[in-house]
Amino acid sequence: MSKVIYEGWMVRYGRRKIGRSFIHMRYFVLEPRVLAYYKKKPQDNQVPIKTLLIDGNCRVEDRGLKTHHGLMVYVLSVYNKKEKYHRITMAAFNIQEALIWKEKIQFVIDQHQESQVPNGNKYVSFECKSGMDNGRAASSSDQESQFSAQEDEDDSNSNLLRRTTIGNGPPDSVFDWTREIDLELTNQNANDQAFSRKHWRLLQCQNGLRIFEELLEVEYLPRSCSRAMKAVGVVEATCEEIFEQVMSMDGTRFEWDCSFQYGSLVEEVDGHTAVLYHRLQLDWFSTVVWPRDLCYVRYWRRNDDGSYVVLFRSREHENCGPQPGYVRAHIESGGFNISPLKPRNGRPRSQVQHLIQIDLKGWGVGYISSFQQHCLLQMLNSVAGLREWFAQSDERGAPPRIPVMVNMASASISSKKSLKLQESSVHHRSASLDQINTAGRNSAMMDEYSDEDEEFQIAEEEQESENSQYEASEEEPGDKIDLSWFVGNLRYDERENARDCWKVSDGNNFRVRSKNFCFDKTKIPAGKHLMDLVAVDWFKDTKRMDHVARRQGCAAQVASEKGLFTVVFNLQVPASTHYSMVFYFVTKALVPGSLLQRFVDGDDEFRNSRFKLIPSVPKGSWIVRQSVGSTPCLLGKAVDCNYIRGPDYLEVDVDIGSSTVANGVLGLVIGVITTLVVDMAFLVQANATDELPERLIGAVRVSHIELSSAIVPNLDPS
């Protein structure tokens, strides 16, 4: 047996066979080129049950938590992007073990990518030929399937794993309470944006907690809806232990959450998303005021720094209608942020932030301010309850498990309602979950395939000097490109309050790797773009729109006629109506030997390992900013990117629906675009010293885009 990188017992998470209801444990072995599993620990020359060749085209997907024969397991799936139907799916009983496997497998994949195309000079893409039936160039990645492979497991909710519906987004009048974001924060960590002290004021200290109130103004807020409030406290426990308690909806929650009365599972959407029913215990004149309940979507993720984010948002569900004797409250935004702190006196510590903005509904509630204040503080005091629960508990060391909750369809909330739910729960799934599920998968992808750079600050003088010197050396002689040559169907507008339009985003809003990044991990403002954004198209059609640069009269064709070179980014959002947002970046000529030129003329493996997106949401609700974040993302590793190399252009088709986990990449942005201002920067990641500092290909800001403004393009080659 060759060198073993990692090995151990894991759950073989596969198709459930009739008549078998036990867990299949298999011994998995990871070698430099092969992942295999055996029935028992292998001896010399033992043949594995199944093997998977590991190379630069492989991907390891985080499937999250799933129920497997009555137990909760953390699932990973490994497959080759060129052979998606051949995969190995494995599961662990705790998150830590699954993360170790994921890191080891990703390390092997990265090694193959670096060894195969260290300089990106291998050029295997084909030139675009006219008259092709499908209108696509035959680059190596073009031969990939358009659809994800069928799952190994037999999943009754398989139709929910790949979202195709785009919602209309939250109402602008409700979620505009995060109107202005400091530009200095737009490219920091998403947690910093959402929880920045610039947006909160200390309201009071209670039970050892600091209680904050959101400062930002809103255009409209119902009288019964509170401002966003959060509680911040320190709990002497690991993030995993706290996360387990936060996720629980069983009897243990009574011991630390005084606002909890009852909870049940309405629907398990996927490993990171579930729909829950929750009754609140709000002891405020209970003889006069009716009790409240909630139906909401809960999404969770684990960040690379070991922190956990749990997000809540109310949703209607056909299997969770209004309950007799209860008023259905509405969570505008809410959740937990659990971050690790340095241990003290040998005990682990974590910071817990609990944010909530809720509309308690009901007549007269908005006129009784004490009711609103009492209920919010009671809910936020759960952080203090967690602190005291762990301080008085000696139950440590057990692997963190996520308890399986009672399914609401089988719970006796009321006999008639329960029977109705049991009959319908097998056959119905709610389409209203699409947007939040997209948000969940988007967030998971951003963390899973993030840049993972430590970001250190350097003096402004050094930043400005470095940028100016580099820009001066890269400045091309001659006149600027005449932007009047180019037309896109999405309107250009530089006004701050403009809607349904785009403009060029300032490069200094984004931080990229500096010249000395390899030595000190510093980042600097990106500065001037390498290419000019000349047009944006907003398309829709009944099928996915590939190779849009072949369209007659588009900006890429006009640039070719003028002797210019174009890089086209086509962000494809799958739906019953498919959407594409297309960005055209133009330059006079590529600098020979530059990183951008090597990206354009390199092969697809090099492109996938370097193609990076930096997102940002300057204007949007807390839950959207938490979900989208602003962490750099290597798109080529997260989703399928098809590259079409034309004579004077390179088109990158980003298929957002190509991955089960990453199905929501930018999907949330499109789904709630009418209420958002979104910045996106595209660049080629620089890894070597001679490639630094990083430069943006270009950046764009899209503001309050309307789905109705998309047009059907004419992609007929004739």
Secondary structure, 3 states (H helix, E strand, C coil): CCCCCEEEEEEECCCCCCCCCCCCEEEEEECCCEEEEECCCCCCCCCCCEEEECCCCEEEEEEEEEEECCEEEEEEEEEECCEEEEEEEEEECCHHHHHHHHHHHHHHHHHHHHHHCCCCCCCCCCCCCCCCCCCCCCCHHHHCCCCCCCCCCCCCCHHHHCCCCCCCCCCHHHHCCCCCCCHHHCCCCHHHHHHCHHHEEEEEEECCEEEEEECCCCCCCCCCECCCEEEEEEECCCHHHHHHHHHCCCHHHHHCCCCEEEEEEEEECCECEEEEEEEECCCCCCCCCCCEEEEEEEEEEECCCCCEEEEEEECCCCCCCCCCCCEECEEEEEEEEEEEEEEECCEEEEEEEEEEEEECCCCCHHHCHHHHHHHHHHHHCHHHHHHHHHHCCCCCCCCCCCCCCCEHHHCCCCHHHHHHHHHHCCCCCCHHHHHHHHHHHHHHHHHHCECCCCCECCCHHHHHHHHHHHHHHHCCCCCCCCHHHCCCCCEECCCCCCCCEEEECCHHHCEEECCCHHHHCEEEECCCCCCEEEEEEEEEECCCCCCHHHCCCCHHHHHHHCCCEEEEEEEEECCCCEEEEEEEEEECCCCCCCHHHHHHHCCHHHHHHHEEEEEEEEECCHHHHHHHCCCCEEHHHHCEEEEEECCCEEEEEEEHHHCCHHHHCCHHHHHCHHHCEEEEEEEECCCCHHHCCCCEEEEEEEECCCHHHCECCCCCCC
